[in-house]
Amino acid sequence: MASVADEAMAKDVGNACLASDRGAGKQTLCRCIQKAADRTLTRRDQKRAASFFAKPELAQTTRRSDSRRDEAFWDRYQVFGDVARKYCS
């Protein structure tokens, strides 16, 4: 879980959402996605997840990776995705 300091400082996911084709003009959706990220991802994880908006192929590379570090991140990322889908749909 993210700390209060992480939540106060990190807006990477929300900003990446707004900058993406899917998020353009959807401020409410992107704010909700950011809140899901704040609840489930560390700041470092949020920076990494934000990169997926601009380069979706990075998500696939991470998902397919055999690295323990990537696998642990992907598990956290999936929790984030589940929370975002549940609350932001």
Secondary structure, 3 states (H helix, E strand, C coil): CCCHHHHHHCCHHHHHHHHCCCCCCCHHHHHHHHHHHHHHCCHHHHHHHHHHHHCHHHHHHHHHCCCHHHHHHHHHHHHHHHHHHHHHC
